């Protein structure tokens, strides 16, 4: 599974990006809200990989939180990757959180591909599951951000299938036990915590 992709931006279209890494051009579908934030000719994306019988699809995000919300959205019955991208294109994470917390499905209904029933399902099924997001400045929410050295460890644990919030807590606990430990030791300790 591809969890992160860093490379040269070759193409930028509404349907997505083409990113060259290691001599290969990867097609990556992204939310439209990402385009104004692209700077320069290189890009560093958090990737969600969708494996199907006829294709391997990549979905890219500039922030880890966006990828996590995308993953939560596609767990909602009737919400596929394209609908999840439409939601993230149509509103910020803060707006989505506010809508879900308040149960305001009508705010989601203005987004293409999102009808009334789908909007209600999103609000119902994600209620309480997005509370780890801060209403403003997501990365600065107390207790949620990790020291920069642990970002790679978090990505590794996520790629092993652990949920982001559980992996974050385990890594924080691991770092408390061995503050100066090398990255590999933190990952091992976190895996023990998660499996115990």
C-alpha positions as CSV (number, residue, x, y, z in Angstrom):
1,X,0.0,0.0,0.0
2,X,1.2,3.5,-0.8
3,X,0.8,5.8,2.3
4,X,2.8,8.8,1.2
5,X,3.9,10.1,-2.1
6,X,6.5,12.9,-2.7
7,X,7.5,13.9,-6.1
8,X,7.4,16.3,-9.1
9,X,4.0,17.6,-10.2
10,X,3.7,16.7,-13.9
11,X,0.0,17.4,-14.5
12,X,-2.8,19.3,-12.6
13,X,-6.3,18.7,-13.8
14,X,-9.7,18.8,-12.1
15,X,-9.8,15.0,-12.3
16,X,-6.5,14.9,-10.3
17,X,-2.8,15.1,-10.4
18,X,0.0,13.2,-12.0
19,X,3.0,13.0,-9.6
20,X,6.4,11.6,-10.8
21,X,8.3,9.7,-8.1
22,X,11.1,7.3,-8.9
23,X,10.6,7.7,-12.7
24,X,6.9,6.6,-12.5
25,X,3.9,9.0,-13.0
26,X,1.2,8.3,-10.5
27,X,-2.4,9.4,-11.1
28,X,-3.8,10.7,-7.9
29,X,-7.4,11.9,-7.3
30,X,-7.6,14.9,-5.0
31,X,-10.3,17.2,-3.6
32,X,-10.7,20.4,-5.5
33,X,-10.0,22.3,-2.3
34,X,-6.4,21.1,-2.6
35,X,-5.5,23.0,-5.8
36,X,-5.2,26.6,-4.3
37,X,-2.8,25.2,-1.7
38,X,-0.4,23.6,-4.2
39,X,2.9,25.5,-4.4
40,X,5.9,25.0,-6.7
41,X,6.5,22.0,-8.9
42,X,6.9,19.4,-6.1
43,X,4.2,17.9,-3.9
44,X,4.1,15.8,-0.8
45,X,0.8,13.9,-0.4
46,X,-0.8,11.6,2.2
47,X,-2.2,8.7,0.2
48,X,-5.2,6.5,0.6
49,X,-4.9,3.4,-1.7
50,X,-8.0,1.7,-2.9
51,X,-7.4,-1.8,-4.4
52,X,-10.1,-3.1,-6.7
53,X,-10.2,-6.1,-9.0
54,X,-9.7,-3.9,-12.1
55,X,-7.6,-1.0,-10.7
56,X,-5.5,0.4,-8.0
57,X,-6.7,4.0,-7.2
58,X,-4.8,6.6,-5.3
59,X,-6.4,9.5,-3.4
60,X,-4.2,12.3,-2.2
61,X,-4.3,14.9,0.6
62,X,-2.0,17.6,1.8
63,X,-2.9,17.0,5.5
64,X,-3.1,13.7,7.4
65,X,-6.3,14.9,9.0
66,X,-7.9,15.2,5.5
67,X,-7.0,11.6,4.7
68,X,-8.4,10.4,8.0
69,X,-11.7,12.2,7.4
70,X,-11.8,10.8,3.9
71,X,-11.4,7.3,5.3
72,X,-14.2,7.9,7.8
73,X,-16.5,9.2,5.1
74,X,-16.0,6.1,2.9
75,X,-17.0,3.9,5.8
76,X,-20.4,5.5,5.7
77,X,-23.0,3.3,3.9
78,X,-23.6,4.6,0.4
79,X,-20.5,7.0,0.4
80,X,-17.9,6.0,-2.1
81,X,-14.5,7.6,-2.8
82,X,-15.9,10.1,-5.3
83,X,-18.6,11.2,-3.0
84,X,-16.1,11.6,-0.2
85,X,-13.9,13.7,-2.4
86,X,-16.9,15.8,-3.3
87,X,-17.6,16.4,0.4
88,X,-14.0,17.5,1.0
89,X,-14.1,19.7,-2.1
90,X,-17.3,21.3,-1.0
91,X,-16.5,22.3,2.6
92,X,-13.6,22.6,5.0
93,X,-12.9,20.0,7.7
94,X,-14.1,22.6,10.2
95,X,-17.4,23.1,8.4
96,X,-17.9,19.3,8.1
97,X,-17.2,18.9,11.8
98,X,-19.7,21.6,12.7
99,X,-22.4,20.1,10.4
100,X,-21.9,16.6,11.8
101,X,-21.9,17.8,15.4
102,X,-25.0,19.9,14.9
103,X,-26.7,17.2,12.8
104,X,-27.3,19.8,10.0
105,X,-27.6,17.5,7.1
106,X,-29.0,20.3,4.9
107,X,-25.6,21.9,4.8
108,X,-24.2,18.8,3.1
109,X,-27.1,18.6,0.6
110,X,-25.7,21.5,-1.5
111,X,-22.7,19.4,-2.4
112,X,-22.8,17.5,-5.7
113,X,-23.4,13.7,-5.3
114,X,-24.8,14.2,-1.8
115,X,-28.6,13.8,-1.6
116,X,-30.7,14.2,1.5
117,X,-30.5,10.6,2.6
118,X,-26.7,10.4,2.1
119,X,-26.3,13.7,4.1
120,X,-28.4,12.4,6.9
121,X,-26.4,9.1,7.0
122,X,-23.1,11.1,7.1
123,X,-24.3,13.1,10.1
124,X,-25.7,10.1,11.9
125,X,-22.8,7.7,11.3
126,X,-20.0,10.2,11.9
127,X,-21.5,11.7,15.0
128,X,-18.8,11.6,17.7
129,X,-16.2,10.1,15.3
130,X,-14.8,13.4,14.2
131,X,-14.5,15.0,17.7
132,X,-10.7,14.7,17.6
133,X,-10.7,17.5,15.0
134,X,-10.3,21.0,16.4
135,X,-12.8,23.5,15.1
136,X,-10.0,25.7,14.0
137,X,-6.3,24.9,13.4
138,X,-6.7,21.1,13.3
139,X,-3.0,20.3,13.9
140,X,-2.9,22.5,17.0
141,X,-5.6,20.7,18.9
142,X,-4.1,19.9,22.4
143,X,-3.1,16.2,22.7
144,X,-3.6,15.5,19.0
145,X,-0.5,16.7,17.2
146,X,2.6,14.5,17.4
147,X,6.2,15.7,17.5
148,X,7.5,15.8,13.9
149,X,9.8,12.8,14.5
150,X,6.8,10.6,15.1
151,X,5.0,11.4,11.9
152,X,6.7,8.6,10.0
153,X,6.0,6.2,12.9
154,X,2.3,7.1,12.7
155,X,2.2,6.6,8.9
156,X,3.9,3.2,9.4
157,X,1.3,2.1,12.0
158,X,-1.6,3.4,9.8
159,X,-0.2,1.3,6.9
160,X,-0.3,-1.7,9.2
161,X,-4.1,-1.1,9.6
162,X,-4.2,0.7,12.9
163,X,-6.7,3.5,13.3
164,X,-5.1,6.9,13.5
165,X,-6.4,7.9,16.9
166,X,-5.3,4.5,18.5
167,X,-1.9,4.8,16.8
168,X,-1.4,8.4,18.1
169,X,-2.2,7.4,21.7
170,X,0.1,4.4,21.5
171,X,3.0,6.5,20.1
172,X,2.5,9.2,22.8
173,X,2.6,6.4,25.5
174,X,5.7,4.9,23.8
175,X,7.5,8.3,23.8
176,X,6.7,8.8,27.5
177,X,8.3,5.5,28.3
178,X,11.4,6.1,26.2
179,X,11.7,9.9,25.4
180,X,15.0,9.7,23.6
181,X,14.3,6.4,21.8
182,X,15.0,5.8,18.1
183,X,12.1,5.7,15.8
184,X,12.2,1.9,15.4
185,X,12.0,1.5,19.2
186,X,8.9,3.8,19.4
187,X,7.2,1.8,16.7
188,X,8.0,-1.5,18.5
189,X,6.8,-0.1,21.8
190,X,3.6,1.3,20.2
191,X,2.9,-2.1,18.6
192,X,3.2,-3.8,22.0
193,X,0.8,-1.3,23.5
194,X,-1.7,-1.8,20.6
195,X,-1.6,-5.5,20.7
196,X,-1.7,-5.7,24.5
